[in-house]
Amino acid sequence: MTRHTRLLALAALAIGLTACQKQEAPPPPPPAAEAPKVEAQAPAPAPAVISIDSITLGNALNADKRVQQPTESFAKTDTIYAVVETKGAGQATLKAKWTYHKADQTAVVNESTQTIDATAPAVSEFHISKPDGWPAGDYQVEIFLGEASAGSKKFTVK
């Protein structure tokens, strides 16, 4: 064999051996550590809170249920309005307790409640009337928000 043929035979043998060898696959990469799952959660909304902003007394209302002319002195035949302005949103129960005061005695004139479901500041009204006229004297209306007193207004009938 010639030298050239031998080289070709050796090269063919080397290629054949290389092709027949079992090639090992590279080891798989280690599993990537899973990043901790962080779930972005919006904070829970704060409970809606309603509070009393103001209590105004008067004997007539505007179309928006607000008192036309605030007063704390009424005529015997007036309808007496207590306008309660609230701020905040949510559901609440308002109660008006109207009382007559003479010396150290107190008499309940009227009690009424309203449930409001406000989405923004709101206006509510309570009223009392007596066609044959109120006795002259000192009165008070106390407004409750739920079970708690939220304020009161004293007034007189002359």
C-alpha positions in Angstrom: 0.0 0.0 0.0 1.2 3.3 -0.7 1.6 5.9 1.8 -1.2 7.9 0.5 -3.6 4.9 0.6 -2.5 4.1 4.1 -3.3 7.6 5.2 -6.7 7.5 3.6 -7.4 4.1 5.3 -6.3 5.5 8.6 -8.5 8.6 8.2 -11.5 6.4 7.2 -10.9 4.2 10.2 -10.7 7.2 12.5 -13.9 8.6 11.1 -15.6 5.3 11.4 -14.5 4.8 15.0 -15.6 8.3 15.8 -19.0 7.7 14.3 -19.5 4.5 16.1 -18.6 5.8 19.5 -21.5 6.5 21.8 -21.6 10.2 22.4 -22.7 11.2 25.9 -25.2 13.9 26.1 -24.1 16.8 28.3 -25.7 16.6 31.7 -28.9 18.6 32.0 -28.5 22.0 33.6 -29.6 22.1 37.2 -33.2 23.2 37.6 -33.5 26.9 38.0 -34.6 27.8 41.4 -38.2 29.0 41.2 -38.6 32.6 42.2 -41.0 32.9 45.1 -44.4 33.7 43.8 -45.4 37.2 44.9 -49.0 37.9 44.2 -49.7 41.6 44.0 -52.9 42.1 45.9 -54.6 45.4 46.2 -55.1 46.3 49.8 -58.5 45.5 51.2 -60.7 48.6 51.0 -61.3 50.3 54.3 -64.8 49.9 55.6 -67.0 52.7 54.5 -67.6 55.2 57.2 -70.4 57.7 57.5 -70.2 60.6 59.9 -72.3 63.6 60.7 -71.0 66.7 59.1 -73.8 69.2 60.3 -77.2 69.5 61.8 -79.3 72.5 60.8 -82.8 73.6 62.0 -85.3 75.6 60.0 -89.0 75.9 59.1 -88.7 75.5 55.3 -86.5 73.5 52.9 -85.0 74.1 49.5 -85.4 71.5 46.6 -82.1 70.0 47.7 -83.5 69.2 51.2 -81.3 71.9 52.8 -82.8 74.5 55.2 -83.8 77.7 53.5 -83.1 79.9 56.5 -81.4 78.4 59.6 -83.1 79.3 62.9 -83.4 78.1 66.4 -86.7 79.9 67.2 -90.0 78.8 65.8 -93.7 79.8 65.7 -96.3 77.5 67.3 -97.6 76.4 63.9 -94.3 75.9 62.2 -93.1 72.6 60.8 -89.7 72.1 62.3 -87.0 70.6 60.1 -83.7 69.0 61.2 -81.4 68.6 58.2 -78.5 66.2 58.7 -75.6 66.4 56.3 -73.3 63.3 56.3 -70.0 62.7 54.8 -68.4 59.4 53.8 -70.0 56.5 52.1 -71.8 53.3 53.1 -75.0 52.3 54.8 -76.1 53.7 58.2 -79.2 54.3 60.3 -80.0 57.8 61.4 -82.4 58.5 64.2 -84.0 61.8 65.3 -85.3 62.1 68.9 -87.3 65.2 69.5 -87.9 66.2 73.1 -89.8 69.0 75.0 -88.1 70.4 78.2 -90.0 72.1 81.0 -88.1 72.8 84.2 -86.4 69.5 85.0 -88.8 67.3 83.1 -88.4 66.0 79.6 -91.1 64.5 77.3 -90.4 62.7 74.0 -92.3 64.4 71.2 -91.3 62.2 68.4 -88.7 59.6 67.3 -88.1 58.5 63.7 -85.4 56.6 61.9 -84.0 56.5 58.3 -81.6 54.1 56.7 -79.3 55.7 54.2 -77.1 54.1 51.6 -74.7 56.9 50.6 -72.1 56.8 47.9 -70.9 60.3 48.7 -71.9 63.2 51.1 -75.6 63.1 51.6 -78.5 65.2 53.0 -81.3 63.7 55.1 -84.2 65.5 56.7 -86.4 64.8 59.7 -89.4 67.0 60.6 -92.2 67.4 63.1 -95.4 69.3 62.9 -98.4 69.9 65.0 -101.4 71.4 63.3 -103.0 72.7 66.5 -99.7 74.3 67.5 -96.6 73.5 69.7 -96.7 74.5 73.3 -94.3 77.4 73.9 -91.0 76.3 75.5 -87.7 74.7 75.1 -87.1 71.7 72.8 -84.2 69.7 71.5 -83.6 67.3 68.7 -80.8 64.7 69.1 -79.4 62.9 66.1 -78.1 59.3 66.4 -75.8 57.5 64.0 -76.5 53.9 64.7 -76.8 53.7 68.4 -74.5 56.6 69.3 -75.5 60.2 69.7 -73.9 62.2 66.9 -75.1 65.7 68.0 -78.1 67.7 69.2 -79.6 71.1 68.6 -81.7 73.1 71.1 -84.5 75.3 69.9 -87.5 77.3 71.3 -91.1 77.7 70.3 -92.6 81.1 71.0 
